[in-house]
Amino acid sequence: MARARTGAADDDDRSRHEHVVDEEWVSLGVRRAPRVGRFLFIGLFGGLATAIILTIAAGFTAPPGGPLSNGPSGYLRVFGVLAALCIGLGLLVMSVLAIVLDRFVGLRTSPVIAEHATTLHDDLTSPVGDDPPRWVRDAADLAPPPPRPPRAPRPDGPPAGGPAPDAPKG
């Protein structure tokens, strides 16, 4: 849409079917922040790698009759306990590091100007006019029309309540 507003040539045909309803420019402050999810991901895999290394090292230095002497089940038990401890510690260390970095890096903000444009696109089956859409209008414009007053009875017909009851002939 920016190319159509500046008058640059547009290769595709979209600019003919776009209608800008509202445009505004807002002054904002942008700050950098560490990606906490990536820090936790590093802490998770760092703790897992540490648990694997400690389990292998325990296999070489284990005393006879210890928990690793039960064969594969002993190694799995030791690895499970070490993995739980090391992963928890890795997540804790990396989350504290992310918080500390956020405090130091997040102090600086750089001012930017952001453009916010509300654009409507034609779907080529129902044309879009220049009228604002329903969600932009005021509540008074969207209020239902006032109720009509009741109709008065006709002098030559039945009363307003419905047809007249059968009167005795005579």
Salt bridges, closest charged atoms under 4 A:
ASP10 OD1 - ARG3 NH2 3.24
ASP12 OD2 - ARG14 NE 2.70
ASP13 OD2 - ARG16 NH2 2.44
GLU18 OE2 - HIS121 ND1 3.64
GLU23 OE2 - ARG5 NH1 2.92
GLU24 OE2 - HIS116 ND1 3.62
ASP102 OD1 - ARG31 NH1 2.97
GLU115 OE2 - ARG5 NH1 2.50
ASP122 OD2 - HIS19 NE2 3.29
